[in-house]
Amino acid sequence: MKSIKFSESELEFLQTNYELELLDAENYVAEIKNILKKLGKIEKEIIKEKPVKKTEKKRGRPKKTKKAPAEVTAAVKSTPVKQVD
């Protein structure tokens, strides 16, 4: 697998740019919340929203279904018992 190696100055540049982008995004969200407040949207409703989790399907065999007890007892064979005199 190929890897990328960054110098200290490149890492510092990337870090500062990402921090600036994060601050811009947080300011944008704050402005949207202010607009919603002015429109009459309640702050509590904004806070209650949670990010949707993605559910990934698990790979593998499907679950086995258990047989009902009546079916299990019907499959049992009876053997004759010898009587000793």
KAHUJO-V466012 format. One record per residue. RES is the residue in one letter. SS is DSSP state (~ for helix, > for strand, _ for the rest). PSI is psi in radians with two decimals (* if undefined). D_LAST is the distance of its C-alpha to the last C-alpha in whole Angstrom. Layout:
BEGIN
((RES	SS	PSI	D_LAST) (RES	SS	PSI	D_LAST))
END
This chain:
BEGIN
((M	_	2.34	81) (K	_	2.60	85) (S	_	2.71	86) (I	_	2.32	89) (K	_	2.23	91) (F	_	2.60	94) (S	_	2.95	97) (E	~	-0.69	97) (S	~	-0.66	100) (E	~	-0.72	98) (L	~	-0.72	95) (E	~	-0.71	98) (F	~	-0.82	99) (L	~	-0.76	96) (Q	~	-0.79	95) (T	~	-0.68	98) (N	~	-0.74	98) (Y	~	-0.63	94) (E	~	-0.71	95) (L	~	-0.71	98) (E	~	-0.67	96) (L	~	-0.75	94) (L	~	-0.72	97) (D	~	-0.74	98) (A	~	-0.72	94) (E	~	-0.70	94) (N	~	-0.70	98) (Y	~	-0.77	97) (V	~	-0.69	94) (A	~	-0.69	96) (E	~	-0.72	99) (I	~	-0.72	96) (K	~	-0.70	95) (N	~	-0.72	98) (I	~	-0.74	99) (L	~	-0.65	96) (K	~	-0.73	97) (K	~	-0.53	100) (L	_	-0.11	98) (G	_	0.10	96) (K	_	2.35	93) (I	_	2.44	91) (E	~	-0.62	91) (K	~	-0.64	87) (E	~	-0.58	86) (I	~	-0.72	87) (I	~	-0.58	85) (K	~	-0.41	82) (E	_	2.29	82) (K	_	2.62	80) (P	_	2.51	79) (V	_	2.26	76) (K	_	2.43	74) (K	_	2.29	73) (T	_	2.11	69) (E	_	2.44	68) (K	_	2.42	65) (K	_	2.49	62) (R	_	2.67	61) (G	_	-2.91	58) (R	_	2.58	55) (P	_	2.77	54) (K	_	2.48	52) (K	_	2.45	48) (T	_	2.42	47) (K	_	2.49	44) (K	_	2.66	41) (A	_	2.66	40) (P	~	-0.56	37) (A	~	-0.67	36) (E	~	-0.61	37) (V	~	-0.76	34) (T	~	-0.48	31) (A	~	-0.45	32) (A	_	-0.19	32) (V	_	2.28	28) (K	_	2.48	25) (S	_	2.43	22) (T	_	2.45	19) (P	_	2.50	16) (V	_	2.28	13) (K	_	2.33	10) (Q	_	2.36	6) (V	_	2.21	4) (D	_	*	0))
END
